[in-house]
């Protein structure tokens, strides 16, 4: 009885893998380039000081290669946030603009259905922050998220994704932690 149950689970597991592999055959393949626009919600933290969340417009570009259920892409985006401390006495960064950029590599895993391709993504790259008149820094960091890509023909797709970004930067000899959530929409052109 137990052996039959294990055989049944093994058969279901193997069938699921073949089903995913079969769907991967129908996935869009090839190189792509795209643009993205959206919103960036940033919550910086410095030592014991906290800031209000600032939401800002962001934009960027992406390029990569999609093969089967996977894609590797190079991604760039930038946003400009305002620093707004919650409690402060004399803080020199008050009401300053924080120019924020990311460029890095992302790996995506797709569940390629017929037209709609939901995906999970993880990325690693370099984050840059510049507070004019104070300091700037570039440090490595990571991000993770998910999204969906809708294919409208062989060469065009629409996409929407959300990602959480995490990085620590040294600004003015202080460790500034940036937690940032981006929600982006865009288009990809396949070639």
QUIQUIFEN-V961159 format. One record per pair of residues at least 12 apart in sequence whose C-alpha atoms are under 8 Angstrom apart, sorted by sequence separation. I is the first residue (numbers start at 1). J is the second residue. D is the distance in whole Angstrom. If there is no record, write none. Layout:
BEGIN
i:j:d
I:J:D
I:J:D
END
This chain:
BEGIN
i:j:d
41:53:7
42:54:5
62:74:6
63:75:7
83:95:5
84:96:8
108:120:6
109:121:6
126:138:6
127:139:6
147:159:7
148:160:6
166:178:6
167:179:7
41:54:6
42:55:6
62:75:4
82:95:6
83:96:5
108:121:4
126:139:5
127:140:6
147:160:5
148:161:6
165:178:8
166:179:5
41:55:4
61:75:6
62:76:6
82:96:6
83:97:6
107:121:6
108:122:7
126:140:4
127:141:7
147:161:4
165:179:6
166:180:7
40:55:5
41:56:6
60:75:8
61:76:5
82:97:5
83:98:7
106:121:7
107:122:6
125:140:5
126:141:6
146:161:6
147:162:6
164:179:7
165:180:5
39:55:7
40:56:5
60:76:5
61:77:7
81:97:6
82:98:6
106:122:6
107:123:6
124:140:7
125:141:6
145:161:7
146:162:6
164:180:6
165:181:6
39:56:6
40:57:6
60:77:4
80:97:7
81:98:5
106:123:4
124:141:6
125:142:6
145:162:6
146:163:7
164:181:4
165:182:8
39:57:5
40:58:6
59:77:5
60:78:6
80:98:6
81:99:6
105:123:6
106:124:7
124:142:4
145:163:4
163:181:6
164:182:7
38:57:6
39:58:5
58:77:7
59:78:6
80:99:5
81:100:7
104:123:7
105:124:6
123:142:6
124:143:6
144:163:5
145:164:6
162:181:7
163:182:5
37:57:8
38:58:5
58:78:6
59:79:7
79:99:6
80:100:6
104:124:6
105:125:6
122:142:8
123:143:5
143:163:6
144:164:6
162:182:6
163:183:7
37:58:6
38:59:6
58:79:4
78:99:8
79:100:5
104:125:4
122:143:6
123:144:6
143:164:5
144:165:7
162:183:4
37:59:4
57:79:6
58:80:8
78:100:6
79:101:6
103:125:6
104:126:6
122:144:4
143:165:4
161:183:6
162:184:6
36:59:6
37:60:6
56:79:7
57:80:7
78:101:4
102:125:7
103:126:6
121:144:6
122:145:7
142:165:6
143:166:6
160:183:8
161:184:5
35:59:8
36:60:5
56:80:6
77:101:6
78:102:6
102:126:6
103:127:7
120:144:8
121:145:5
141:165:7
142:166:6
160:184:6
161:185:7
35:60:6
36:61:6
56:81:6
76:101:7
77:102:5
102:127:5
120:145:6
121:146:6
141:166:6
142:167:7
160:185:4
35:61:4
36:62:8
55:81:7
76:102:5
77:103:7
101:127:6
102:128:6
120:146:4
121:147:8
141:167:5
159:185:6
160:186:7
34:61:6
35:62:6
54:81:6
75:102:8
76:103:4
100:127:7
101:128:5
119:146:6
120:147:7
140:167:7
141:168:7
158:185:8
159:186:5
33:61:8
34:62:5
54:82:6
75:103:6
76:104:7
100:128:6
101:129:7
118:146:8
119:147:5
139:167:7
158:186:6
159:187:6
33:62:6
34:63:6
54:83:7
74:103:7
75:104:6
99:128:8
100:129:5
118:147:6
119:148:6
139:168:7
158:187:5
159:188:8
33:63:4
54:84:8
74:104:6
75:105:6
99:129:5
100:130:7
118:148:4
119:149:8
139:169:6
157:187:6
158:188:6
32:63:6
33:64:7
52:83:8
53:84:8
74:105:5
75:106:7
98:129:6
99:130:5
117:148:6
118:149:6
138:169:7
156:187:7
157:188:5
31:63:7
32:64:5
51:83:7
52:84:6
73:105:6
74:106:6
98:130:6
99:131:6
116:148:7
117:149:5
137:169:6
156:188:6
157:189:7
31:64:6
32:65:6
51:84:5
52:85:6
72:105:7
73:106:5
98:131:5
116:149:6
117:150:6
137:170:6
155:188:8
156:189:5
31:65:4
32:66:8
51:85:4
52:86:6
72:106:6
73:107:7
97:131:6
98:132:8
116:150:5
117:151:8
136:170:8
137:171:6
155:189:5
156:190:6
30:65:6
31:66:6
50:85:6
51:86:5
72:107:5
96:131:7
97:132:7
115:150:6
116:151:7
136:171:6
155:190:4
29:65:7
30:66:5
49:85:7
50:86:6
71:107:6
72:108:6
96:132:8
115:151:5
135:171:5
136:172:8
154:190:7
155:191:7
29:66:5
30:67:7
49:86:8
50:87:7
70:107:7
71:108:5
115:152:7
134:171:8
135:172:5
28:66:7
29:67:5
49:87:7
70:108:6
71:109:7
134:172:6
28:67:7
29:68:7
40:79:7
42:81:7
49:88:8
70:109:5
71:110:8
27:67:8
28:68:7
69:109:6
70:110:6
127:167:7
129:169:7
27:68:6
69:110:5
93:134:7
128:169:8
26:68:8
27:69:7
69:111:6
25:68:6
69:112:6
24:68:5
24:69:5
27:112:5
26:112:7
27:113:7
24:111:8
26:113:8
27:114:8
23:111:8
24:112:6
26:114:7
23:112:6
23:113:6
20:111:7
23:114:8
28:154:7
47:174:8
46:174:7
47:175:7
46:175:6
47:176:8
46:176:5
45:176:6
46:177:6
44:176:7
45:177:5
44:177:6
45:178:7
44:178:5
43:178:6
44:179:6
42:178:7
43:179:5
42:179:6
43:180:6
42:180:4
41:180:6
42:181:6
40:180:7
41:181:5
40:181:6
41:182:6
40:182:4
39:182:6
40:183:7
38:182:7
39:183:5
38:183:6
39:184:6
38:184:4
37:184:5
38:185:6
36:184:6
37:185:6
36:185:6
37:186:6
36:186:4
35:186:5
36:187:7
34:186:7
35:187:6
34:187:5
35:188:7
34:188:4
33:188:6
34:189:6
32:188:6
33:189:5
32:189:5
33:190:7
32:190:4
31:190:6
32:191:6
30:190:7
31:191:6
30:191:6
END
